[in-house]
Amino acid sequence: MKIPPKNQELFTELINKSTLKQQVYKVTLESFNNLKEVIDQYVVNFKQFSNSRKDAPAILFESDSHGQFEIELKFGSDILIFMMHSNVFEFARDHEVMKTGYVKKDKTRSYHGIINIYNFLADSFKYNRINDVGYLIGRVFINKDNCFFIEGKRELSYLFNYFGSKKFDNESMNELVDASIRYAINFDLLTPHYDLVKEVSVVEMKNAVDTISLKTGKRLGFRFQSDDQNFNHKK
């Protein structure tokens, strides 16, 4: 039985799109695995540097992987979580990337994988403070050519913001990790306004003692869950 032309067109489109997405996924996953090695090397370098200094206090600096798509880097009082999304995305039509000559020459270059970078307080995990918040400090977009750019806060926002100009290679990964650590170090924990924490009910205090439910984040300082309606924690 001959396959109808419309079916052939549909199936060709399906195969082409699936092949593209698989290619983007493969490149992103390979980059993510390379990023793990870069982060592990930072751990080795820090230990070597710390051991060479007699005056250096005992400071936590270690990495761990939680599954295929998550890397956790702990240092000092901070945790950076690098998380790769398992899906492939395309930029919106009005995104600046879509206006570049690089993408206009080949629209398939606009399809990309994403690596999100989050910053949490180490104590949030250590003491199981499930109400604490973390912050998305950067997103790495990687396409089929292993070209990338970064959206992010301060230090990260100045890294490779022109799509198609550079590969996500070892040098770029080192700069990304360096900028992420610098951002976390300089993103300090702030004390909340006194009026936001001056009143505490018995129930809130009991819950805080029983479940460590004080909500903490770098721009929250610390506060009770009931203050959510009254405190803007966005940076």
C-alpha positions in Angstrom: 0.0 0.0 0.0 1.4 3.4 -1.0 1.8 5.9 1.7 -0.3 9.1 1.0 1.9 12.2 0.3 0.4 14.1 3.3 1.5 11.2 5.6 5.0 11.2 4.1 5.3 14.9 4.7 4.0 14.5 8.3 6.3 11.6 9.0 9.3 13.4 7.5 8.6 16.4 9.7 8.4 14.2 12.8 11.6 12.4 12.0 13.5 15.7 11.3 12.2 17.4 14.5 12.9 14.3 16.7 16.4 13.9 15.2 17.1 17.6 15.9 15.9 17.4 19.5 17.9 14.2 20.1 21.0 15.9 18.8 20.5 18.9 21.1 19.9 16.7 24.1 23.0 14.6 23.4 25.2 17.8 23.1 23.7 19.3 26.3 24.1 16.1 28.3 27.7 15.7 27.1 28.4 19.3 28.1 26.7 18.7 31.5 29.0 15.6 32.1 32.0 17.7 31.2 30.8 20.4 33.6 30.8 17.8 36.4 34.5 17.1 35.7 35.2 20.8 35.8 33.4 21.2 39.2 35.2 18.1 40.6 38.5 19.7 39.6 37.6 22.9 41.5 37.2 20.7 44.6 40.6 19.1 44.1 42.2 22.6 43.5 40.6 24.1 46.6 41.8 21.2 48.8 45.3 21.6 47.5 45.2 25.3 48.0 43.7 25.0 51.5 46.3 22.5 52.5 49.1 24.8 51.4 48.0 27.5 53.8 48.7 26.9 57.5 46.3 29.7 58.5 43.4 28.4 56.5 40.4 27.3 58.7 38.4 24.1 57.9 36.1 25.2 55.1 33.7 22.9 53.4 34.2 22.5 49.6 32.9 19.4 48.0 30.7 18.2 45.1 28.2 15.5 44.6 25.9 14.2 41.9 22.3 13.4 42.5 21.2 11.4 39.5 22.0 12.1 35.9 20.9 15.7 35.8 22.0 17.3 39.0 25.3 18.5 40.4 25.7 19.9 43.9 28.6 22.0 44.9 28.9 22.9 48.6 31.3 25.6 49.7 31.4 27.6 53.0 27.8 28.4 53.8 26.5 28.0 50.3 25.3 25.4 47.9 25.2 25.7 44.1 22.9 23.3 42.3 23.5 22.8 38.6 20.5 21.1 37.1 20.0 20.1 33.5 16.5 19.9 32.1 15.7 16.7 30.3 13.7 18.4 27.6 14.7 20.5 24.6 13.2 24.0 24.1 13.0 26.7 21.5 13.3 30.5 22.1 10.1 32.6 21.8 9.7 34.4 18.5 10.3 37.8 20.1 13.5 36.7 21.9 16.6 38.6 21.0 18.3 35.4 20.0 15.8 35.0 17.2 17.0 38.3 15.7 20.7 37.3 15.4 22.2 36.5 12.0 23.4 33.2 13.5 19.9 31.9 14.0 18.4 33.5 10.9 20.8 31.5 8.8 19.6 28.2 10.4 16.5 28.2 12.5 17.3 24.9 14.0 20.0 26.6 16.0 17.3 28.2 18.1 16.6 24.8 19.7 18.5 24.4 23.0 19.0 22.5 26.2 19.0 24.3 29.5 21.2 24.0 32.6 19.8 26.0 35.5 22.0 27.2 38.4 20.5 27.7 41.8 22.0 29.1 45.0 20.8 27.9 48.4 22.1 28.2 52.0 23.9 25.0 53.1 22.1 25.1 56.4 18.7 24.9 54.6 19.6 21.3 53.6 21.7 20.5 56.7 18.8 21.3 59.1 16.0 20.2 56.7 14.5 23.7 56.6 12.0 22.9 53.9 10.5 26.4 53.9 13.7 28.0 52.9 14.1 29.4 49.5 16.9 29.3 46.8 17.5 31.6 43.9 17.9 30.9 40.2 21.2 32.8 39.5 21.8 31.7 36.0 20.6 29.7 33.0 22.9 28.2 30.3 21.4 27.6 26.9 23.2 25.1 24.6 22.3 24.3 21.0 23.2 21.5 18.6 26.5 23.2 17.7 27.4 23.4 21.4 27.1 27.2 21.1 25.7 28.8 24.2 24.9 32.0 26.1 23.9 32.7 29.6 21.1 34.6 31.3 21.9 35.5 34.9 22.6 37.8 37.8 25.5 40.2 38.0 28.7 38.3 37.3 26.9 35.7 35.2 25.0 38.2 33.1 28.3 39.5 31.5 29.4 36.0 30.3 28.9 35.2 26.7 25.7 37.0 26.0 26.0 36.8 22.3 24.7 33.5 20.9 26.8 31.7 18.3 30.1 33.4 19.3 31.6 30.7 21.4 31.4 27.0 22.2 30.6 25.7 25.7 34.1 24.2 26.1 36.3 23.6 29.1 37.4 27.3 29.3 33.8 28.5 29.2 32.8 26.0 31.9 35.6 27.2 34.2 34.5 30.8 33.7 30.9 29.8 34.5 31.8 28.0 37.7 34.1 30.8 38.8 31.4 33.4 38.2 28.8 31.3 40.0 30.9 30.8 43.1 31.8 34.5 43.1 28.2 35.5 42.9 27.2 33.2 45.7 30.0 34.5 47.9 29.0 38.1 47.3 25.2 37.4 47.6 25.0 37.9 51.4 22.4 36.9 53.9 20.5 40.0 55.0 18.9 40.7 58.3 15.1 41.3 57.8 13.4 44.4 59.0 12.7 44.3 62.7 9.0 45.0 62.2 8.6 41.9 60.1 9.7 39.5 62.8 8.8 41.3 66.0 5.5 39.4 66.6 5.5 35.6 66.9 2.5 33.5 68.0 2.8 30.5 70.3 1.9 28.2 67.4 4.5 29.7 65.1 7.2 29.4 67.8 6.2 25.8 68.6 6.3 24.9 64.9 9.6 26.6 64.5 11.1 24.5 67.4 9.5 21.3 66.3 10.0 21.4 62.6 12.6 24.2 62.1 10.1 26.1 60.0 11.7 29.5 60.1 11.9 30.5 56.4 15.3 31.7 55.4 16.9 33.0 52.2 19.7 35.4 51.4 17.2 38.2 50.8 14.9 37.1 53.5 17.4 36.9 56.4 15.0 34.8 58.5 11.3 35.1 59.0 8.2 33.1 59.8 6.1 31.5 57.2 3.2 33.7 58.1 5.1 36.8 56.9 4.9 35.6 53.3 2.1 38.1 52.5 4.1 41.1 53.9 7.6 40.7 52.7 8.9 41.0 49.2 11.8 38.6 49.1 12.8 39.2 45.4 16.2 40.5 44.9 
